[in-house]
Amino acid sequence: MSKLEQVLILEPPNDLKFKGPFTDVVTANLKLKNPSDRKVCFKVKTTAPRRYCVRPNSGIIEPGATLTISVMLQPFEYDPNEKSKHKFMVQTIFAPATIADAETMWKDARPDDLMDSKLRCVFELPNENDKVNDVDAATKAPALGSFKVDGLAAPKPASAALDDSEMKKVLEECKRLQMEVGKLNEENRQLKDDGLRQRKSQRSDHMTTNSSSLIGRESTVSSLPSLLVVIAAIFIGFFLGKFIL
């Protein structure tokens, strides 16, 4: 009995292309389409499992559905002289009525029921044409932007030529505003000077009041001893006169 033909439609059908540089993870997408009216189980195998990460690497595709698989190539040192020998195989089988264990299903499957498709891995580096196209795109983008800006700015020279009189008015208004600002600054300085003068006069008046009160206190204190002397003399004379009599 001949082997069953692959029921799924693969895109791409033969080669998985990975475009460098390969200093970071490079991803290639593989689409699986189920054109049949039955569920199809699949699993993806590779000859270099340590170099690739496949998500999802197995599962079930519903009738008429399409599934995208991400094949991620891990970073490595690429040698252009070394040809890639990595290959992938998509193995499929029509899903049974009930699936208790997927591993057991694949293990117990008959070889005649299995279908498979093989793909070759191709490594590509950016060529000179791609670099030139990138440079052209980078140089054309500013030119396009400048074209849009020039289109928007085109009416400005005409409006400037028509509004010379208005420009003079604007300049005169600016000068007037500058003069008013200068006057306001001068008035502000005068107000500050007046405030300082008032503060100084208030301080001098306060000091004069304090000094006069101090002088009055000193005169009062100085007159107290003389008054005490007079009182003492009166008492002494009174006692002496009484004693003589």
Phi, psi and omega in degrees: 000132181286157181287144180292144177281146182303126181278330182281151174258121183260140175222111003286157186277334189234319188237139169258113185261131177241120185258125182280183009289157189256034177278351178222175180295132178245129185247135173239136182261139178235120180262133177243120180245132179257101182275356184275178178258018179234154175289143181234128174270144180220159168209149185249129178239156178218155178279351180227073185295336180281344184264349186228153172233123185245126180224120347281154181262358176197165179158197182232135178250125181290160178301131179077001184269161177233137181235136178256128179251133178262121177252111187254117178273126181284153181300145178198167178276113186274133176245111182300335182280348182264123179277141181285132176247011181285140179223155175238152176226128175258112182256135184225161176203145176294134184290135175290173182300318178230138179240104179278316182216121184294319181297319178294323179298313180293324181291321183272357183293142178281141180304328181290341180271348184276143175235147180210156176224139181248141179231146179258141178271131180237126178259132181230141173254151178300128180271176183296326180296321178296320179296318179296319179296321178296318179295317179298319179296322180292324180281330180285329182299312177298324181297319178296318179296320181292327178297318179294320180294317179298323180296323179285330186271354185302319183292347188296316180300320180297316181294326180292322180292327183280341188246039177294319180295321178294326177297320177298318178298320180295319179296318178297320179295323177296317178298317180298318179295323178296320178295320179295322177297320178297319178297317179297322178295320179295316178297323178296320177295320179297319178298320177297317179296318178298319179297320179294320179297316180298320179296318179297317181295321178296322178294318180295319178297320179296319179293322179295318179297319180294320181292321180293321178293326178292320179297318179298320179295321179294319180294322179295318180293321181290331180282342181296317180297319180296320178296321178295323178297317180298315181297319180296320180295322179296315180295320180295317180296322180296315181291323180293319180295321179294323182289322180293317178295000000 
